[in-house]
Amino acid sequence: MRLTTAGRGVGFDVPVVGEVVTSPTVQPVSRRGTKVYVGSLERCVSDLAGYKAIISTDGANKADELFQTINVPVIHSVRHVEHFRERDVVVINPTDGFIRTVYRPDSFHNTLFMTERCNSNCLMCSQPPRDADDTEHFYTINRQIINFISPSTSYLTITGGEPTILGARLLGLLSELKCHVPGTHIHLLTNGRIFAWRQFARMLAAVSHPRLSLGIPLYSDFAQDHDYIVQARGAFDQTVLGLQQLARWRISTEIRIVLHKLSIPRLANLAEYIVRNLPFSSHVALMGLEPTGYTPRNREQLWIDPTEYQDQLERAVETLVFGGLSVSVYNTPLCLLRPNLWQYAKRSISDWKNIFLPECQKCGVLEQCGGLFQSGERMHSGHIRALLNFPQNSGAPDAHSLQLSGLPASTPV
């Protein structure tokens, strides 16, 4: 699934955020100010006037002529437009003509991206941080995106980088979401370290968002292991204290554990630690490794075939379930899991980066399987195979409950 494309811009020098329309004559001129028309420039000028921007595969000559006539920013010579749909929200970058679809009203996998900065540097980070202050840039864009989000949107992820780097501006965005889409579940992905400071946890609680949860990673019960994985000294102590501060304010938290060679050895110990010390957690997500970002270059340290850690995974799930916690297994094909773990499997990979291998097309449980990351096409288990049907005693739920049971499936961005 394509969410990005690019062309060449004429007539603007700041990012444009707008809602896609593909039938220009349907829109009265007075209501075009927030719309981005996608289509041919070979139309009457009156059909194209008043839009916030125009995206077209047509060439530069027609674009220059049109801009001189109606003074509307134009992105011309765009490589791909077939993926745009009515009411998609796009952001257009003036410097390179890059166009990203940032919201799709019919999708369960919408995200607000806050920053590329982070105060950790995880060995398996799928979005490696950049040391540049882009917080104001994304804050301005996200304020505009929020105005386009439909109140019927059931689920929205906030991600980065580390979103809490925005400080008070993040709290402001959460307040705007509370006002604009109060029925939408907001899942904030954060390393949780800032909440070790009581004041920030209190400020988040003061927003009083009715459907907010935080997804916070914890990779070991042993501080030095966790700190090494996230490449930040003192991170374990800050994260655990942050989780406790959030619990004090009754803010829902999900603990996220990425499964790899460094986290597997103490996985069962970590499960017991969570049960004993963090029993207030609303959910624990055991997540397969996404083979992108830093992961390929750290493959020797991180990669382990999921079939090799089923003992540890089974023991961790058993410990968490017996401890009364809600548990899910993310990002792992069903054929790599033991049948008794299937009931915990979720279809969690974002639709725009979710794939199945050719072998999977013959599988009898394809519709219930979460598949692989697109980046996993080059780096995946050698044990992926087609299954004829659910194994006996798998406890496997149907496709609907796989996706929707417990917390909404998190988006591992």
C-alpha positions in Angstrom: 0.0 0.0 0.0 1.4 3.4 -1.0 1.2 6.4 1.3 3.9 8.6 -0.3 4.8 10.1 -3.6 6.5 13.2 -4.9 6.5 15.9 -7.6 7.7 19.4 -8.1 6.1 22.4 -6.4 5.1 25.8 -7.7 3.8 28.7 -5.6 4.3 27.8 -1.9 7.2 27.8 0.6 5.5 26.3 3.8 4.0 22.8 4.1 0.4 22.4 2.9 -2.1 20.3 4.9 -5.4 19.5 3.2 -8.1 17.0 2.5 -8.1 15.3 -0.9 -10.9 15.7 -3.4 -10.9 14.1 -6.9 -14.1 15.7 -8.3 -13.5 19.5 -8.4 -16.8 20.6 -9.8 -18.7 19.1 -6.9 -17.0 21.5 -4.5 -18.3 25.2 -4.3 -15.5 27.6 -4.5 -16.4 28.9 -1.1 -15.7 25.5 0.5 -12.4 24.7 -1.3 -10.0 26.5 1.0 -9.1 23.4 3.0 -9.2 20.9 0.0 -6.4 19.6 -2.2 -7.6 18.7 -5.7 -5.9 15.6 -7.2 -6.3 15.3 -11.0 -5.7 16.8 -14.4 -4.8 20.5 -15.0 -6.6 20.3 -18.3 -9.8 21.8 -16.9 -11.6 25.2 -16.9 -9.8 27.6 -14.6 -13.1 28.1 -12.6 -13.0 24.3 -11.8 -9.5 24.7 -10.2 -9.8 28.0 -8.4 -9.9 28.3 -4.7 -8.2 25.1 -3.7 -5.5 25.0 -1.0 -3.3 23.1 -3.5 -3.5 21.0 -6.6 -1.7 17.7 -7.2 -1.3 16.5 -10.8 0.8 14.2 -13.0 0.7 17.0 -15.7 4.0 18.8 -16.5 5.6 22.1 -15.5 4.4 24.3 -18.3 0.7 23.8 -17.5 1.4 24.2 -13.8 3.3 27.5 -14.2 0.5 28.8 -16.4 -2.2 27.8 -14.0 -0.4 29.3 -11.0 0.0 32.6 -12.8 -3.8 32.6 -13.5 -5.4 31.5 -10.2 -2.5 31.7 -7.6 -3.0 28.2 -6.3 0.0 26.1 -5.2 0.5 23.3 -7.7 2.5 20.0 -7.3 3.2 18.9 -10.9 4.9 15.9 -12.5 3.7 13.7 -9.6 4.9 10.1 -10.0 1.9 8.4 -8.5 -1.7 9.6 -7.7 -3.7 6.3 -8.0 -3.5 5.8 -4.2 -5.3 9.0 -3.3 -8.9 8.7 -2.1 -11.6 11.2 -1.2 -11.1 12.7 2.3 -7.5 11.4 2.7 -5.5 14.1 4.4 -2.1 14.9 2.9 0.9 17.0 3.8 2.9 18.5 1.0 6.5 19.6 1.5 7.5 22.6 -0.5 11.3 21.9 -0.6 11.2 18.6 -2.3 7.6 18.1 -3.5 7.2 15.2 -1.1 3.6 14.2 -0.5 2.6 12.0 2.5 -0.9 10.7 3.2 -1.2 11.2 7.0 -4.8 10.3 7.7 -7.3 7.9 6.0 -10.8 8.1 7.4 -11.5 4.4 6.8 -8.3 3.1 8.3 -7.6 1.6 11.8 -3.9 2.5 11.5 -3.7 6.3 11.6 -0.9 8.0 13.4 0.2 11.5 14.4 4.0 11.7 14.1 5.5 14.2 16.6 9.2 14.3 16.1 12.3 12.4 14.9 14.2 13.3 18.1 14.5 10.9 21.0 16.3 10.7 24.3 17.0 7.0 23.8 18.7 5.2 20.9 17.4 1.7 20.9 19.4 -1.0 19.2 16.3 -2.1 17.2 14.7 1.3 16.7 12.6 1.2 13.5 12.6 5.0 13.3 16.3 6.0 14.1 16.3 9.4 15.8 17.8 12.6 14.3 19.5 15.3 16.3 17.6 18.2 14.9 14.8 20.3 16.5 11.8 19.5 14.4 9.2 19.8 17.2 7.7 23.1 16.1 7.5 21.9 12.5 5.5 18.8 13.4 3.5 20.6 16.1 2.2 23.1 13.5 1.4 20.3 11.0 -0.4 18.1 13.6 -2.6 20.9 14.8 -3.9 21.2 11.3 -4.3 17.4 10.8 -6.5 17.2 14.0 -9.1 19.5 12.4 -9.6 16.9 9.6 -10.0 13.8 11.9 -13.4 12.4 11.8 -15.2 11.9 15.1 -16.0 8.4 14.0 -12.3 7.5 14.0 -12.0 4.7 16.6 -8.3 4.6 17.2 -5.3 6.9 16.7 -1.6 6.4 17.6 0.8 9.2 18.6 4.4 8.3 17.9 7.9 9.5 17.1 10.8 9.7 17.9 9.9 10.4 21.5 6.6 12.5 21.6 7.2 13.7 25.2 10.1 15.8 23.9 7.3 18.3 22.8 6.6 18.9 26.5 3.6 21.2 27.0 2.9 21.3 23.3 2.1 17.5 23.5 -0.3 18.2 26.3 -1.9 20.9 24.1 -2.4 18.5 21.2 -4.0 15.9 23.6 -6.4 18.6 24.8 -7.3 19.5 21.2 -7.9 15.8 20.5 -10.1 15.6 23.6 -12.2 18.4 22.4 -12.3 17.5 18.7 -12.6 13.6 18.8 -13.4 12.7 22.4 -14.6 9.2 21.4 -11.3 8.3 19.7 -9.0 6.0 21.6 -5.5 7.7 21.7 -2.5 5.4 22.2 0.6 7.4 22.9 3.9 5.5 22.2 6.6 6.8 24.6 9.6 5.5 26.4 7.9 6.8 29.6 11.1 8.3 31.1 9.8 11.8 31.5 7.0 10.6 33.8 9.6 9.8 36.4 9.2 13.6 37.1 6.0 13.8 39.1 5.0 17.2 37.7 4.8 16.0 34.1 2.7 13.0 35.1 0.4 15.3 37.0 0.1 17.6 34.0 -0.8 14.7 31.7 -3.5 13.6 34.2 -4.8 17.2 34.3 -5.7 16.9 30.5 -8.3 14.3 31.6 -8.5 12.7 28.3 -11.2 10.0 28.6 -9.7 7.5 26.2 -5.9 7.8 26.5 -3.5 5.0 27.0 0.3 4.9 26.9 2.5 2.2 25.3 5.8 2.1 27.2 8.7 -0.4 26.5 10.4 -2.4 29.2 13.0 -5.0 28.0 14.3 -6.6 31.1 13.9 -6.9 34.8 17.6 -6.2 35.1 18.4 -2.5 34.8 21.7 -2.8 33.0 20.1 -5.0 30.2 17.3 -2.6 29.6 19.7 0.4 29.6 22.0 -1.3 27.1 19.1 -2.2 24.7 17.8 1.4 24.7 21.4 2.9 24.9 20.6 5.3 27.7 22.0 5.0 31.2 19.4 5.2 34.0 16.6 4.5 31.6 15.3 1.5 33.5 14.9 3.4 36.7 13.2 6.3 35.0 10.8 4.1 33.1 9.7 2.0 36.1 9.3 5.2 38.2 7.4 6.7 35.3 5.0 3.8 35.1 4.4 4.1 38.9 3.8 7.8 38.7 1.3 7.2 35.8 -0.5 4.5 37.9 -0.8 7.0 40.7 -2.8 9.2 38.4 -4.8 6.3 37.1 -3.5 6.7 33.5 -3.8 3.5 31.5 -0.4 2.0 30.5 0.5 -0.8 28.2 4.0 -2.4 28.6 5.6 -3.3 25.3 8.4 -5.9 25.1 10.2 -6.4 21.8 11.3 -10.0 21.4 14.9 -10.4 20.3 18.2 -12.1 21.3 18.9 -9.6 24.1 15.4 -9.6 25.6 14.6 -13.3 25.4 17.0 -14.7 28.1 15.2 -12.8 30.9 11.7 -12.7 29.3 10.2 -15.0 31.9 11.9 -13.1 34.7 10.5 -9.9 33.3 7.0 -11.3 33.2 7.3 -12.1 36.9 8.7 -8.7 37.6 5.7 -7.1 35.9 3.2 -9.2 37.8 4.9 -8.4 41.1 5.8 -4.7 40.6 3.6 -3.3 37.8 0.3 -5.2 38.3 -1.7 -2.0 37.4 -0.6 -2.3 33.7 -3.7 -2.6 31.6 -2.0 -4.7 28.9 1.3 -6.4 28.0 2.3 -6.6 24.3 4.9 -9.1 23.4 6.2 -7.9 20.0 8.0 -9.5 17.2 11.1 -7.7 15.9 10.6 -5.3 13.0 13.6 -5.7 10.6 14.1 -2.1 9.6 15.8 1.0 11.0 18.8 0.0 13.2 17.8 -3.7 13.3 19.6 -4.9 10.1 22.9 -3.4 11.2 22.6 -4.9 14.6 21.4 -8.3 13.3 24.0 -10.3 15.0 23.1 -8.9 18.4 19.3 -9.0 17.9 18.1 -11.7 15.4 16.7 -14.9 16.8 14.2 -17.1 14.9 10.8 -17.0 16.8 10.7 -20.8 16.7 13.8 -20.8 19.0 12.1 -18.8 21.8 8.7 -20.5 22.1 9.6 -22.0 25.5 10.4 -18.6 26.9 7.4 -16.9 25.3 5.0 -19.6 26.5 6.3 -19.3 30.1 6.1 -15.5 30.0 2.5 -15.5 28.7 1.5 -18.1 31.3 3.0 -16.0 34.1 1.3 -12.8 33.0 -2.1 -14.5 32.5 -2.0 -16.2 35.8 -1.0 -12.8 37.3 -4.3 -11.4 36.0 -2.9 -9.3 33.2 -4.2 -8.9 29.6 -1.6 -10.2 27.2 -1.1 -10.1 23.4 1.5 -11.4 21.0 2.1 -9.0 18.1 3.9 -9.1 14.8 4.3 -12.9 14.6 2.8 -15.2 12.0 0.7 -18.0 13.4 2.8 -20.7 11.9 5.7 -19.6 14.1 3.7 -19.8 17.3 2.8 -22.8 19.3 -1.0 -23.5 19.0 -1.7 -22.7 22.6 -0.4 -19.1 22.0 -2.7 -18.4 19.1 -5.5 -17.1 21.3 -3.2 -14.2 22.3 -2.1 -13.4 18.7 -3.2 -10.0 17.3 -3.2 -8.7 13.7 -1.3 -5.6 14.7 1.0 -4.6 11.8 -0.1 -1.4 10.1 -1.9 -2.1 6.8 0.4 0.0 4.7 3.5 -2.2 5.7 1.8 -5.6 6.2 2.7 -8.4 3.7 2.4 -12.1 3.2 5.0 -14.3 1.5 4.0 -16.3 -1.6 4.0 -19.5 0.5 1.3 -17.8 2.7 -1.2 -17.6 -0.1 -1.9 -21.4 0.2 -2.5 -21.1 4.0 -5.8 -22.2 5.4 -5.6 -19.5 8.2 -4.4 -16.6 6.2 -7.3 -14.4 7.1 -6.6 -14.9 10.8 -2.8 -14.4 10.6 -1.0 -11.1 11.2 1.6 -11.7 8.5 4.9 -9.9 8.3 6.3 -6.5 8.1 7.2 -5.4 4.5 10.8 -5.1 5.6 10.6 -8.7 6.7 10.6 -9.9 3.1 14.4 -9.9 3.3 14.8 -10.9 6.9 12.4 -13.5 8.3 12.2 -16.9 9.8 13.0 -19.9 7.6 10.1 -21.8 9.2 7.2 -19.8 7.7 4.8 -22.3 6.1 1.2 -22.8 4.9 -1.1 -24.4 7.4 -4.2 -26.4 6.3 -6.3 -25.3 9.2 -6.3 -24.4 12.9 -4.4 -27.1 14.9 -6.5 -28.9 17.5 -6.7 -27.2 20.9 -5.2 -24.0 19.5 -7.8 -21.9 21.3 -7.7 -19.8 18.2 -10.4 -17.1 18.0 -12.0 -15.9 14.8 -10.5 -13.1 12.7 -12.7 -10.5 14.3 -11.7 -11.3 17.9 -8.0 -11.6 16.9 -8.1 -8.0 15.8 -10.4 -6.4 18.4 -10.1 -8.3 21.7 -8.5 -6.5 24.6 -6.9 -3.1 23.8 -7.0 -2.0 20.1 -4.1 -3.5 18.3 -1.2 -1.1 18.7 0.6 0.3 15.6 4.3 -0.5 15.7 5.6 2.5 13.9 
